[in-house]
Amino acid sequence: MITWPVPAPSLPEGVYSPLADAARAAAAAYGAARRRYPRQELAEEVATGADGTPTMRVDALVEAAIVDVIDAAQVNLLSEEAGFVDHGSAVTLVIDPMDGSANAAMGVPLSCFAGAVFRDGVATEALTVWLDTGRAWWALAGQPTPYQTTGRTTVDGSSIAMLRPKDNSREAWLRVASRVDRVRVLSTTCLETALVAEGSMDAFVDPGSDTHRIMDLAAAMVTLPSAGGVVMDVRGRPLEFDLDLSRRWSGIAAATRQLADELAETVVLT
């Protein structure tokens, strides 16, 4: 069993109420799940999500708590397990209930809740909560944040995070790794992109494996630009609100556009 408690999120004033309530519900459900189930049962695959990937028990429990909140608020939800929950609202919350599920199930304290508010398809607000600490990053589109990126413009000597190398990205992973000063693999994209936004590292990149869904990048699409950074796809495909969960991207979150472009060029040799 994982005996360490999950704290309530430390949220700033002004967070859109359904988004704040969803984050609190996620933390409470994760804490309850850790008290009830041992690691192996938290990690057990219990279903297939709407995005076509396996659903761990911990994913299902956390998302179920969020769906209850969304149903009460009568806004729409787009989530990896439930898919699109339509309440006929102009507002849709695009949420990753438990990013870093494998970490969360085994007690590695690197997992988070992440969500973005889309009004008529336009992202207006984002919240990321580091579940094991309660620490939160909140941003409003077009408004400055308390956090700023490092401002780094070059790959050489940078400090970055990457997705683990996969069969279709191994060579690109090594090309990037050979140029940077430090590589971290934390296995939680939403937390890693938040750390880029606050200047804890220079960039995060999926080196071409096309792993990311819209909920993996939605919060970063608001938070990074507000902190002076950029989010893009390594192949230049537009990042946009879409109910089709079969769409995939290879996201880059970087301190500057120059750094993002150089990373993309390193990943995709032309």
C-alpha positions in Angstrom: 0.0 0.0 0.0 1.0 3.6 -0.5 0.5 5.1 2.9 1.6 8.8 2.3 -1.5 11.1 2.1 -2.5 13.1 -1.0 -3.0 16.7 0.0 -5.8 19.0 -1.2 -4.6 21.2 -4.1 -3.3 24.7 -3.2 -5.4 26.7 -5.7 -5.2 30.4 -6.4 -8.2 32.6 -6.2 -10.1 33.0 -9.5 -9.9 29.5 -11.0 -13.0 28.6 -12.9 -15.2 26.8 -10.4 -15.9 23.5 -12.3 -12.1 23.3 -13.1 -11.2 23.9 -9.5 -13.8 21.4 -8.3 -12.5 18.8 -10.8 -8.9 19.2 -9.5 -10.1 18.8 -5.9 -12.1 15.7 -6.8 -9.1 14.2 -8.6 -6.9 14.6 -5.6 -9.5 13.3 -3.2 -10.2 10.3 -5.4 -6.5 9.5 -5.8 -6.0 9.7 -2.0 -8.9 7.4 -1.4 -7.7 4.9 -4.0 -4.3 4.8 -2.4 -5.8 4.1 1.0 -8.0 1.3 -0.4 -5.9 -0.5 -3.0 -2.4 -1.9 -3.1 0.0 -0.9 -5.9 -0.7 -3.9 -8.1 -4.5 -3.3 -8.0 -4.1 0.4 -8.7 -2.1 -0.5 -11.8 -4.5 -3.2 -13.0 -6.0 -2.6 -16.5 -9.7 -2.6 -16.0 -11.0 -1.2 -19.4 -10.1 0.5 -22.6 -10.4 4.3 -22.7 -12.1 6.4 -25.4 -8.7 7.2 -26.7 -8.0 3.5 -27.4 -5.4 3.0 -24.6 -5.7 0.8 -21.5 -7.4 2.3 -18.5 -5.7 1.5 -15.1 -7.9 1.2 -12.0 -6.4 4.4 -10.7 -7.4 6.2 -13.9 -11.0 5.0 -13.7 -11.4 5.9 -10.1 -10.1 9.4 -10.5 -12.0 10.1 -13.7 -15.3 8.9 -12.2 -15.0 11.5 -9.5 -14.3 14.2 -12.1 -17.3 13.1 -14.2 -19.6 13.5 -11.1 -18.3 17.1 -10.8 -18.8 17.8 -14.5 -22.4 16.4 -14.4 -23.3 18.7 -11.5 -21.8 21.7 -13.2 -23.5 20.9 -16.5 -20.4 21.8 -18.6 -19.0 19.5 -21.3 -16.0 17.2 -20.7 -13.4 15.7 -23.0 -11.3 13.1 -21.2 -9.1 10.2 -22.2 -11.2 7.5 -20.6 -14.8 8.8 -20.8 -14.3 10.6 -24.2 -16.7 13.5 -24.8 -19.5 14.1 -22.3 -22.0 16.5 -23.9 -24.1 18.7 -21.7 -24.9 21.1 -24.5 -22.7 23.8 -23.0 -20.5 26.4 -24.8 -17.8 25.4 -22.3 -15.8 22.2 -22.5 -13.2 21.1 -20.0 -10.4 19.2 -21.7 -8.9 17.1 -18.8 -6.2 14.6 -18.2 -7.5 13.2 -14.9 -4.3 11.3 -14.0 -1.2 12.1 -16.1 1.6 9.8 -15.1 -0.7 6.9 -14.2 2.1 4.3 -14.0 3.9 6.6 -11.6 0.8 7.1 -9.6 -0.1 3.5 -9.3 3.4 2.5 -8.0 3.8 5.4 -5.6 6.3 7.4 -7.7 5.4 11.0 -6.7 5.3 12.3 -10.2 1.7 12.5 -11.5 -0.7 15.3 -12.0 -4.2 16.5 -12.9 -4.3 18.9 -15.8 -7.2 20.7 -17.4 -8.0 23.5 -19.8 -11.2 25.5 -20.3 -12.3 25.8 -23.9 -15.1 28.3 -24.7 -16.6 27.7 -28.1 -13.4 25.8 -29.0 -11.0 28.5 -27.8 -8.7 27.8 -24.8 -9.1 30.5 -22.1 -7.7 29.0 -18.9 -5.5 26.1 -17.7 -4.7 24.4 -14.4 -2.1 21.8 -13.6 -1.9 20.2 -10.1 1.0 18.1 -8.9 -1.0 15.5 -7.0 1.5 14.4 -4.5 2.4 17.9 -3.4 -0.8 19.9 -4.0 1.3 22.5 -6.0 -0.6 24.2 -8.8 0.1 26.2 -11.9 -2.8 28.4 -13.2 -2.9 30.6 -16.3 -5.3 32.7 -18.2 -4.9 32.9 -22.0 -3.2 36.2 -23.0 -2.4 37.3 -19.5 1.0 37.1 -17.8 1.7 34.5 -15.1 3.8 34.6 -12.0 6.2 32.1 -13.7 8.5 32.7 -16.7 10.5 30.4 -18.9 14.3 30.4 -18.9 14.4 32.2 -22.2 16.9 29.8 -23.6 17.2 29.8 -27.4 19.7 27.0 -28.2 19.6 23.2 -27.9 23.3 22.9 -27.1 23.8 22.9 -23.4 20.2 23.0 -22.5 18.4 21.1 -19.7 15.3 19.2 -21.0 12.9 16.4 -20.4 11.8 13.9 -23.0 9.4 11.0 -23.4 11.2 7.7 -23.1 12.6 6.5 -26.5 10.3 4.2 -28.4 10.9 2.1 -31.5 9.8 4.9 -33.8 11.7 7.7 -32.0 14.9 6.1 -30.7 17.3 7.6 -33.2 15.8 11.1 -32.8 15.9 10.7 -29.0 19.6 10.0 -29.2 20.2 12.9 -31.6 18.6 15.3 -29.1 20.2 13.7 -26.0 23.7 14.0 -27.6 23.3 17.8 -27.8 21.8 18.8 -24.5 23.5 19.1 -21.1 20.9 17.1 -19.2 17.9 14.9 -20.0 15.2 13.9 -17.6 12.5 11.3 -18.2 9.7 11.9 -15.6 6.9 10.1 -17.5 4.3 12.8 -16.9 4.0 15.3 -19.8 1.6 17.7 -18.1 3.9 18.2 -15.1 7.0 18.4 -17.3 5.5 21.2 -19.4 4.5 23.1 -16.3 8.1 22.9 -15.1 9.2 24.4 -18.4 6.7 27.2 -18.0 8.2 28.1 -14.6 11.8 27.9 -15.7 12.8 24.7 -13.9 14.1 23.4 -17.3 14.4 24.7 -20.8 12.1 22.3 -22.8 10.2 19.1 -23.0 9.9 17.1 -26.2 8.3 14.0 -27.6 11.0 13.1 -30.2 8.6 12.0 -32.9 6.7 9.1 -31.4 3.3 10.8 -31.9 2.2 9.8 -28.4 0.3 13.0 -27.3 -3.4 13.5 -27.3 -5.1 16.8 -27.0 -5.5 16.4 -23.2 -1.8 15.9 -22.8 -1.1 19.3 -24.3 -4.2 21.4 -23.6 -3.0 22.9 -20.4 0.4 23.7 -21.8 -1.3 25.4 -24.8 -2.4 28.1 -22.3 0.3 28.1 -19.7 3.5 28.2 -21.9 2.5 31.2 -24.0 1.5 33.1 -20.9 4.9 32.4 -19.4 6.8 33.5 -22.5 7.3 30.1 -24.0 5.8 28.1 -26.9 4.0 24.8 -27.5 4.1 23.2 -30.9 4.2 19.8 -32.8 7.5 18.6 -34.1 6.1 18.2 -37.5 4.3 21.5 -37.6 0.7 20.1 -37.3 -1.7 22.5 -35.7 -2.5 22.0 -32.0 -6.3 22.5 -31.9 -9.4 21.5 -30.0 -10.8 18.3 -31.5 -13.2 15.7 -30.2 -11.4 13.0 -32.2 -9.2 11.2 -29.7 -7.5 9.2 -32.4 -5.5 12.3 -33.3 -1.9 12.3 -32.1 0.9 14.8 -31.9 4.6 14.9 -30.9 4.6 17.9 -28.6 7.4 20.3 -27.8 7.1 22.8 -24.9 10.0 25.2 -25.0 11.3 28.4 -23.4 11.4 30.2 -26.7 10.3 29.7 -30.3 13.9 29.5 -31.4 14.6 26.6 -29.0 11.4 24.8 -30.1 12.3 25.2 -33.8 15.8 23.9 -33.2 14.5 20.9 -31.3 12.0 20.1 -34.1 14.8 20.3 -36.7 16.9 17.9 -34.6 14.0 15.5 -34.3 12.8 15.6 -37.9 15.9 15.7 -40.1 15.2 17.4 -43.5 
